[in-house]
Amino acid sequence: MPRASIRKTLEPPLPFRLYTAREAAVELHVPETWLSAARQAGAPFPGGRTRPEWVLTWLHEHPDFTLKHHR
């Protein structure tokens, strides 16, 4: 196996990558409108980008959040 492919298989995922709402929705398997509603309600989207785990943490910390109030 060439060195470049070994190095590529050993590289961890980039922990600092930030996702757009659309990309995070794809990763979380939810509609983009759900993430837009969470963003309007205060979910962390610094600079318009987020991490899927940040959204999940926010949702767990805000169990009273519903999509009804944010359509």
KEMI-15205 format. One record per atom (N, C-alpha, C, CB): residue in one letter; atom name; x, y, z. Coordinates in steps of 0.001 Angstrom, whole numbers. Atoms other than C-alpha are relative to their C-alpha. Last residue first. Glycine has a CB too. Example, Ala and Ser with C-alpha at 12.3 -4.5 7.8 and 13.67 -1.06 7.14 Angstrom:
! KEMI-15205
<r kolba="S" setor="N" xx="-820" yy="-1190" zz="-60"/>
<r kolba="S" setor="CA" xx="13670" yy="-1060" zz="7140"/>
<r kolba="S" setor="C" xx="-770" yy="1090" zz="730"/>
<r kolba="S" setor="CB" xx="414" yy="462" zz="-1415"/>
<r kolba="A" setor="N" xx="890" yy="-1190" zz="0"/>
<r kolba="A" setor="CA" xx="12300" yy="-4500" zz="7800"/>
<r kolba="A" setor="C" xx="900" yy="1200" zz="0"/>
<r kolba="A" setor="CB" xx="-992" yy="27" zz="1246"/>
END
This chain:
! KEMI-15205
<r kolba="R" setor="N" xx="279" yy="172" zz="1437"/>
<r kolba="R" setor="CA" xx="-42825" yy="28080" zz="11713"/>
<r kolba="R" setor="C" xx="-302" yy="1314" zz="-646"/>
<r kolba="R" setor="CB" xx="-1161" yy="-958" zz="-223"/>
<r kolba="H" setor="N" xx="-1043" yy="-605" zz="827"/>
<r kolba="H" setor="CA" xx="-41082" yy="28549" zz="15059"/>
<r kolba="H" setor="C" xx="-229" yy="-228" zz="-1477"/>
<r kolba="H" setor="CB" xx="1348" yy="-540" zz="386"/>
<r kolba="H" setor="N" xx="-196" yy="-1414" zz="-323"/>
<r kolba="H" setor="CA" xx="-43718" yy="27973" zz="17740"/>
<r kolba="H" setor="C" xx="928" yy="702" zz="-972"/>
<r kolba="H" setor="CB" xx="543" yy="139" zz="1395"/>
<r kolba="K" setor="N" xx="1260" yy="-742" zz="111"/>
<r kolba="K" setor="CA" xx="-44971" yy="24680" zz="16312"/>
<r kolba="K" setor="C" xx="212" yy="1505" zz="162"/>
<r kolba="K" setor="CB" xx="-999" yy="-497" zz="1046"/>
<r kolba="L" setor="N" xx="41" yy="-624" zz="1308"/>
<r kolba="L" setor="CA" xx="-41410" yy="23368" zz="15815"/>
<r kolba="L" setor="C" xx="-1266" yy="837" zz="-181"/>
<r kolba="L" setor="CB" xx="89" yy="-1059" zz="-1085"/>
<r kolba="T" setor="N" xx="864" yy="736" zz="940"/>
<r kolba="T" setor="CA" xx="-41101" yy="22681" zz="19502"/>
<r kolba="T" setor="C" xx="-13" yy="761" zz="-1315"/>
<r kolba="T" setor="CB" xx="-1465" yy="-174" zz="565"/>
<r kolba="F" setor="N" xx="-9" yy="-458" zz="1390"/>
<r kolba="F" setor="CA" xx="-38423" yy="23650" zz="22007"/>
<r kolba="F" setor="C" xx="-919" yy="-887" zz="-833"/>
<r kolba="F" setor="CB" xx="1442" yy="-10" zz="-579"/>
<r kolba="D" setor="N" xx="1259" yy="-695" zz="278"/>
<r kolba="D" setor="CA" xx="-39452" yy="22784" zz="25605"/>
<r kolba="D" setor="C" xx="-57" yy="530" zz="-1439"/>
<r kolba="D" setor="CB" xx="-188" yy="1154" zz="986"/>
<r kolba="P" setor="N" xx="1063" yy="961" zz="309"/>
<r kolba="P" setor="CA" xx="-36694" yy="20158" zz="25831"/>
<r kolba="P" setor="C" xx="-1338" yy="662" zz="-308"/>
<r kolba="P" setor="CB" xx="-172" yy="-954" zz="1149"/>
<r kolba="H" setor="N" xx="1220" yy="-779" zz="173"/>
<r kolba="H" setor="CA" xx="-34037" yy="22888" zz="25561"/>
<r kolba="H" setor="C" xx="-1161" yy="-926" zz="-366"/>
<r kolba="H" setor="CB" xx="194" yy="1087" zz="-1085"/>
<r kolba="E" setor="N" xx="49" yy="-1005" zz="-1063"/>
<r kolba="E" setor="CA" xx="-30799" yy="21323" zz="26891"/>
<r kolba="E" setor="C" xx="-1270" yy="856" zz="-53"/>
<r kolba="E" setor="CB" xx="1220" yy="898" zz="-87"/>
<r kolba="H" setor="N" xx="142" yy="705" zz="-1285"/>
<r kolba="H" setor="CA" xx="-31300" yy="18200" zz="24775"/>
<r kolba="H" setor="C" xx="-112" yy="980" zz="1161"/>
<r kolba="H" setor="CB" xx="1190" yy="-942" zz="229"/>
<r kolba="L" setor="N" xx="1351" yy="570" zz="-58"/>
<r kolba="L" setor="CA" xx="-31945" yy="20358" zz="21692"/>
<r kolba="L" setor="C" xx="-236" yy="-750" zz="1308"/>
<r kolba="L" setor="CB" xx="-230" yy="-940" zz="-1187"/>
<r kolba="W" setor="N" xx="946" yy="-1094" zz="-220"/>
<r kolba="W" setor="CA" xx="-28807" yy="22403" zz="22373"/>
<r kolba="W" setor="C" xx="-1425" yy="-539" zz="128"/>
<r kolba="W" setor="CB" xx="82" yy="1024" zz="-1150"/>
<r kolba="T" setor="N" xx="-156" yy="-432" zz="-1394"/>
<r kolba="T" setor="CA" xx="-26706" yy="19247" zz="22738"/>
<r kolba="T" setor="C" xx="-996" yy="1095" zz="321"/>
<r kolba="T" setor="CB" xx="1435" yy="491" zz="267"/>
<r kolba="L" setor="N" xx="585" yy="1042" zz="-854"/>
<r kolba="L" setor="CA" xx="-28098" yy="17905" zz="19460"/>
<r kolba="L" setor="C" xx="91" yy="375" zz="1473"/>
<r kolba="L" setor="CB" xx="700" yy="-1343" zz="-238"/>
<r kolba="V" setor="N" xx="1453" yy="-90" zz="149"/>
<r kolba="V" setor="CA" xx="-27353" yy="21207" zz="17701"/>
<r kolba="V" setor="C" xx="-675" yy="-1037" zz="900"/>
<r kolba="V" setor="CB" xx="-416" yy="-209" zz="-1483"/>
<r kolba="W" setor="N" xx="419" yy="-1217" zz="-695"/>
<r kolba="W" setor="CA" xx="-23810" yy="21275" zz="19055"/>
<r kolba="W" setor="C" xx="-1515" yy="134" zz="-56"/>
<r kolba="W" setor="CB" xx="674" yy="1247" zz="-615"/>
<r kolba="E" setor="N" xx="87" yy="298" zz="-1438"/>
<r kolba="E" setor="CA" xx="-23344" yy="17627" zz="18022"/>
<r kolba="E" setor="C" xx="-378" yy="1234" zz="807"/>
<r kolba="E" setor="CB" xx="1330" yy="-561" zz="510"/>
<r kolba="P" setor="N" xx="1195" yy="777" zz="-332"/>
<r kolba="P" setor="CA" xx="-24244" yy="18496" zz="14414"/>
<r kolba="P" setor="C" xx="-129" yy="-287" zz="1498"/>
<r kolba="P" setor="CB" xx="14" yy="-1306" zz="-761"/>
<r kolba="R" setor="N" xx="-404" yy="1401" zz="-26"/>
<r kolba="R" setor="CA" xx="-21580" yy="21233" zz="14293"/>
<r kolba="R" setor="C" xx="-1249" yy="-790" zz="381"/>
<r kolba="R" setor="CB" xx="1203" yy="-259" zz="1015"/>
<r kolba="T" setor="N" xx="139" yy="722" zz="-1258"/>
<r kolba="T" setor="CA" xx="-22551" yy="24767" zz="13316"/>
<r kolba="T" setor="C" xx="633" yy="-1373" zz="-109"/>
<r kolba="T" setor="CB" xx="-1473" yy="-123" zz="397"/>
<r kolba="R" setor="N" xx="-363" yy="1419" zz="123"/>
<r kolba="R" setor="CA" xx="-22284" yy="27463" zz="10668"/>
<r kolba="R" setor="C" xx="-70" yy="-655" zz="1383"/>
<r kolba="R" setor="CB" xx="1435" yy="-165" zz="-620"/>
<r kolba="G" setor="N" xx="904" yy="687" zz="910"/>
<r kolba="G" setor="CA" xx="-23868" yy="30892" zz="10173"/>
<r kolba="G" setor="C" xx="311" yy="-1474" zz="-190"/>
<r kolba="G" setor="CB" xx="24" yy="673" zz="-1315"/>
<r kolba="G" setor="N" xx="-393" yy="-252" zz="1376"/>
<r kolba="G" setor="CA" xx="-20900" yy="32729" zz="11701"/>
<r kolba="G" setor="C" xx="-865" yy="-714" zz="-1019"/>
<r kolba="G" setor="CB" xx="1413" yy="-397" zz="-194"/>
<r kolba="P" setor="N" xx="-923" yy="-1133" zz="123"/>
<r kolba="P" setor="CA" xx="-21622" yy="31121" zz="15043"/>
<r kolba="P" setor="C" xx="464" yy="158" zz="-1443"/>
<r kolba="P" setor="CB" xx="1215" yy="-185" zz="932"/>
<r kolba="F" setor="N" xx="-407" yy="-82" zz="1404"/>
<r kolba="F" setor="CA" xx="-24678" yy="28867" zz="14681"/>
<r kolba="F" setor="C" xx="961" yy="1181" zz="-153"/>
<r kolba="F" setor="CB" xx="-1245" yy="158" zz="-949"/>
<r kolba="P" setor="N" xx="-1292" yy="-599" zz="339"/>
<r kolba="P" setor="CA" xx="-25469" yy="27775" zz="18242"/>
<r kolba="P" setor="C" xx="348" yy="-119" zz="-1484"/>
<r kolba="P" setor="CB" xx="1088" yy="-644" zz="822"/>
<r kolba="A" setor="N" xx="-1016" yy="1053" zz="108"/>
<r kolba="A" setor="CA" xx="-29203" yy="27128" zz="18672"/>
<r kolba="A" setor="C" xx="1308" yy="624" zz="-493"/>
<r kolba="A" setor="CB" xx="-471" yy="-1145" zz="-966"/>
<r kolba="G" setor="N" xx="-1209" yy="-231" zz="-791"/>
<r kolba="G" setor="CA" xx="-31100" yy="30281" zz="19659"/>
<r kolba="G" setor="C" xx="1038" yy="-1106" zz="-32"/>
<r kolba="G" setor="CB" xx="-380" yy="229" zz="1385"/>
<r kolba="A" setor="N" xx="305" yy="93" zz="-1428"/>
<r kolba="A" setor="CA" xx="-34732" yy="29842" zz="18627"/>
<r kolba="A" setor="C" xx="1247" yy="127" zz="872"/>
<r kolba="A" setor="CB" xx="-695" yy="-1314" zz="295"/>
<r kolba="Q" setor="N" xx="783" yy="-1181" zz="-374"/>
<r kolba="Q" setor="CA" xx="-34060" yy="31100" zz="15098"/>
<r kolba="Q" setor="C" xx="-297" yy="16" zz="1494"/>
<r kolba="Q" setor="CB" xx="-1308" yy="45" zz="-792"/>
<r kolba="R" setor="N" xx="-894" yy="-1162" zz="96"/>
<r kolba="R" setor="CA" xx="-31320" yy="28465" zz="14777"/>
<r kolba="R" setor="C" xx="-722" yy="1272" zz="422"/>
<r kolba="R" setor="CB" xx="542" yy="153" zz="-1433"/>
<r kolba="A" setor="N" xx="-856" yy="47" zz="-1193"/>
<r kolba="A" setor="CA" xx="-33658" yy="25744" zz="16009"/>
<r kolba="A" setor="C" xx="949" yy="1195" zz="12"/>
<r kolba="A" setor="CB" xx="805" yy="-1327" zz="50"/>
<r kolba="A" setor="N" xx="839" yy="-355" zz="-1156"/>
<r kolba="A" setor="CA" xx="-36206" yy="26775" zz="13374"/>
<r kolba="A" setor="C" xx="826" yy="2" zz="1278"/>
<r kolba="A" setor="CB" xx="-1186" yy="-981" zz="138"/>
<r kolba="S" setor="N" xx="257" yy="-1427" zz="110"/>
<r kolba="S" setor="CA" xx="-33536" yy="26723" zz="10656"/>
<r kolba="S" setor="C" xx="-845" yy="486" zz="1172"/>
<r kolba="S" setor="CB" xx="-695" yy="318" zz="-1327"/>
<r kolba="L" setor="N" xx="-1195" yy="-694" zz="-486"/>
<r kolba="L" setor="CA" xx="-32420" yy="23313" zz="11882"/>
<r kolba="L" setor="C" xx="-159" yy="1507" zz="-101"/>
<r kolba="L" setor="CB" xx="1232" yy="-447" zz="-784"/>
<r kolba="W" setor="N" xx="-125" yy="246" zz="-1442"/>
<r kolba="W" setor="CA" xx="-35926" yy="21934" zz="11550"/>
<r kolba="W" setor="C" xx="1203" yy="746" zz="559"/>
<r kolba="W" setor="CB" xx="127" yy="-1513" zz="290"/>
<r kolba="T" setor="N" xx="896" yy="-933" zz="-690"/>
<r kolba="T" setor="CA" xx="-36360" yy="23585" zz="8139"/>
<r kolba="T" setor="C" xx="52" yy="-183" zz="1510"/>
<r kolba="T" setor="CB" xx="-1432" yy="-181" zz="-492"/>
<r kolba="E" setor="N" xx="-730" yy="-1242" zz="-253"/>
<r kolba="E" setor="CA" xx="-33294" yy="21690" zz="6902"/>
<r kolba="E" setor="C" xx="-864" yy="1009" zz="751"/>
<r kolba="E" setor="CB" xx="488" yy="606" zz="-1316"/>
<r kolba="P" setor="N" xx="189" yy="-1062" zz="998"/>
<r kolba="P" setor="CA" xx="-35212" yy="18442" zz="7246"/>
<r kolba="P" setor="C" xx="748" yy="1273" zz="392"/>
<r kolba="P" setor="CB" xx="-1493" yy="307" zz="-175"/>
<r kolba="V" setor="N" xx="1206" yy="-776" zz="-292"/>
<r kolba="V" setor="CA" xx="-33641" yy="15808" zz="9517"/>
<r kolba="V" setor="C" xx="-175" yy="1044" zz="-1101"/>
<r kolba="V" setor="CB" xx="84" yy="679" zz="1416"/>
<r kolba="H" setor="N" xx="1155" yy="656" zz="614"/>
<r kolba="H" setor="CA" xx="-31120" yy="13033" zz="8875"/>
<r kolba="H" setor="C" xx="-1317" yy="673" zz="398"/>
<r kolba="H" setor="CB" xx="-34" yy="-1475" zz="392"/>
<r kolba="L" setor="N" xx="938" yy="365" zz="-1067"/>
<r kolba="L" setor="CA" xx="-28568" yy="14473" zz="11330"/>
<r kolba="L" setor="C" xx="-1248" yy="-710" zz="-523"/>
<r kolba="L" setor="CB" xx="-410" yy="1238" zz="768"/>
<r kolba="E" setor="N" xx="-694" yy="842" zz="-980"/>
<r kolba="E" setor="CA" xx="-25712" yy="14535" zz="8787"/>
<r kolba="E" setor="C" xx="-953" yy="-520" zz="1081"/>
<r kolba="E" setor="CB" xx="1142" yy="785" zz="651"/>
<r kolba="V" setor="N" xx="-303" yy="1271" zz="665"/>
<r kolba="V" setor="CA" xx="-28026" yy="15844" zz="6038"/>
<r kolba="V" setor="C" xx="668" yy="-965" zz="988"/>
<r kolba="V" setor="CB" xx="918" yy="233" zz="-1237"/>
<r kolba="A" setor="N" xx="1274" yy="709" zz="140"/>
<r kolba="A" setor="CA" xx="-29410" yy="18506" zz="8364"/>
<r kolba="A" setor="C" xx="218" yy="-1355" zz="-666"/>
<r kolba="A" setor="CB" xx="-1007" yy="841" zz="-814"/>
<r kolba="A" setor="N" xx="303" yy="586" zz="-1308"/>
<r kolba="A" setor="CA" xx="-25853" yy="19508" zz="9311"/>
<r kolba="A" setor="C" xx="-1304" yy="-791" zz="-61"/>
<r kolba="A" setor="CB" xx="-90" yy="1098" zz="1082"/>
<r kolba="E" setor="N" xx="-926" yy="1117" zz="-221"/>
<r kolba="E" setor="CA" xx="-25002" yy="20010" zz="5629"/>
<r kolba="E" setor="C" xx="-277" yy="-696" zz="1334"/>
<r kolba="E" setor="CB" xx="1453" yy="499" zz="-39"/>
<r kolba="R" setor="N" xx="342" yy="1078" zz="936"/>
<r kolba="R" setor="CA" xx="-28128" yy="22138" zz="5021"/>
<r kolba="R" setor="C" xx="893" yy="-1226" zz="228"/>
<r kolba="R" setor="CB" xx="136" yy="492" zz="-1459"/>
<r kolba="A" setor="N" xx="1238" yy="633" zz="-479"/>
<r kolba="A" setor="CA" xx="-27587" yy="24239" zz="8145"/>
<r kolba="A" setor="C" xx="-375" yy="-1178" zz="-896"/>
<r kolba="A" setor="CB" xx="-1161" yy="1028" zz="44"/>
<r kolba="T" setor="N" xx="1135" yy="-883" zz="243"/>
<r kolba="T" setor="CA" xx="-24004" yy="24881" zz="7071"/>
<r kolba="T" setor="C" xx="-1243" yy="-714" zz="533"/>
<r kolba="T" setor="CB" xx="-145" yy="359" zz="-1536"/>
<r kolba="Y" setor="N" xx="979" yy="371" zz="1012"/>
<r kolba="Y" setor="CA" xx="-21371" yy="22748" zz="8734"/>
<r kolba="Y" setor="C" xx="-1011" yy="1114" zz="-200"/>
<r kolba="Y" setor="CB" xx="-710" yy="-1295" zz="386"/>
<r kolba="L" setor="N" xx="1327" yy="-526" zz="-299"/>
<r kolba="L" setor="CA" xx="-18230" yy="23631" zz="10660"/>
<r kolba="L" setor="C" xx="-905" yy="-240" zz="-1195"/>
<r kolba="L" setor="CB" xx="60" yy="1510" zz="353"/>
<r kolba="R" setor="N" xx="820" yy="-308" zz="1166"/>
<r kolba="R" setor="CA" xx="-15108" yy="21505" zz="10452"/>
<r kolba="R" setor="C" xx="-1370" yy="483" zz="456"/>
<r kolba="R" setor="CB" xx="-134" yy="-1236" zz="-925"/>
<r kolba="F" setor="N" xx="268" yy="-1433" zz="45"/>
<r kolba="F" setor="CA" xx="-12962" yy="21759" zz="13597"/>
<r kolba="F" setor="C" xx="-868" yy="396" zz="-1191"/>
<r kolba="F" setor="CB" xx="1302" yy="763" zz="-44"/>
<r kolba="P" setor="N" xx="895" yy="-403" zz="-1087"/>
<r kolba="P" setor="CA" xx="-13001" yy="18074" zz="14496"/>
<r kolba="P" setor="C" xx="-388" yy="1469" zz="-57"/>
<r kolba="P" setor="CB" xx="646" yy="-290" zz="1324"/>
<r kolba="L" setor="N" xx="-374" yy="-1344" zz="-432"/>
<r kolba="L" setor="CA" xx="-11606" yy="17038" zz="11093"/>
<r kolba="L" setor="C" xx="-966" yy="498" zz="1068"/>
<r kolba="L" setor="CB" xx="25" yy="970" zz="-1196"/>
<r kolba="P" setor="N" xx="853" yy="-1040" zz="588"/>
<r kolba="P" setor="CA" xx="-12137" yy="13319" zz="10838"/>
<r kolba="P" setor="C" xx="368" yy="1357" zz="582"/>
<r kolba="P" setor="CB" xx="-1500" yy="-307" zz="250"/>
<r kolba="P" setor="N" xx="1314" yy="-92" zz="-647"/>
<r kolba="P" setor="CA" xx="-9101" yy="11288" zz="11944"/>
<r kolba="P" setor="C" xx="-863" yy="1034" zz="-709"/>
<r kolba="P" setor="CB" xx="148" yy="360" zz="1497"/>
<r kolba="E" setor="N" xx="371" yy="-1342" zz="-410"/>
<r kolba="E" setor="CA" xx="-6315" yy="10580" zz="9450"/>
<r kolba="E" setor="C" xx="-1373" yy="5" zz="666"/>
<r kolba="E" setor="CB" xx="12" yy="944" zz="-1201"/>
<r kolba="L" setor="N" xx="-255" yy="-188" zz="-1422"/>
<r kolba="L" setor="CA" xx="-5234" yy="6927" zz="9458"/>
<r kolba="L" setor="C" xx="-407" yy="1383" zz="501"/>
<r kolba="L" setor="CB" xx="1456" yy="-230" zz="288"/>
<r kolba="T" setor="N" xx="890" yy="865" zz="-772"/>
<r kolba="T" setor="CA" xx="-6813" yy="6017" zz="6108"/>
<r kolba="T" setor="C" xx="170" yy="210" zz="1496"/>
<r kolba="T" setor="CB" xx="250" yy="-1458" zz="-348"/>
<r kolba="K" setor="N" xx="1381" yy="-439" zz="138"/>
<r kolba="K" setor="CA" xx="-5199" yy="9054" zz="4424"/>
<r kolba="K" setor="C" xx="-953" yy="-862" zz="834"/>
<r kolba="K" setor="CB" xx="-414" yy="-31" zz="-1467"/>
<r kolba="R" setor="N" xx="171" yy="-1223" zz="-772"/>
<r kolba="R" setor="CA" xx="-1745" yy="8249" zz="5785"/>
<r kolba="R" setor="C" xx="-1457" yy="463" zz="-46"/>
<r kolba="R" setor="CB" xx="931" yy="1106" zz="-529"/>
<r kolba="I" setor="N" xx="-55" yy="384" zz="-1418"/>
<r kolba="I" setor="CA" xx="-1953" yy="4713" zz="4477"/>
<r kolba="I" setor="C" xx="-267" yy="1225" zz="863"/>
<r kolba="I" setor="CB" xx="1382" yy="-631" zz="360"/>
<r kolba="S" setor="N" xx="1286" yy="602" zz="-337"/>
<r kolba="S" setor="CA" xx="-3134" yy="6008" zz="1088"/>
<r kolba="S" setor="C" xx="-29" yy="-486" zz="1445"/>
<r kolba="S" setor="CB" xx="-304" yy="-1156" zz="-945"/>
<r kolba="A" setor="N" xx="1068" yy="-1012" zz="9"/>
<r kolba="A" setor="CA" xx="-192" yy="8414" zz="861"/>
<r kolba="A" setor="C" xx="-1337" yy="-607" zz="387"/>
<r kolba="A" setor="CB" xx="-108" yy="654" zz="-1382"/>
<r kolba="R" setor="N" xx="19" yy="-789" zz="-1234"/>
<r kolba="R" setor="CA" xx="2329" yy="5762" zz="1914"/>
<r kolba="R" setor="C" xx="-1159" yy="999" zz="54"/>
<r kolba="R" setor="CB" xx="1309" yy="741" zz="151"/>
<r kolba="P" setor="N" xx="-815" yy="-1215" zz="35"/>
<r kolba="P" setor="CA" xx="1472" yy="3411" zz="-929"/>
<r kolba="P" setor="C" xx="-165" yy="817" zz="1275"/>
<r kolba="P" setor="CB" xx="-368" yy="851" zz="-1215"/>
<r kolba="M" setor="N" xx="855" yy="-1186" zz="0"/>
<r kolba="M" setor="CA" xx="0" yy="0" zz="0"/>
<r kolba="M" setor="C" xx="894" yy="1242" zz="0"/>
<r kolba="M" setor="CB" xx="-969" yy="2" zz="1236"/>
END
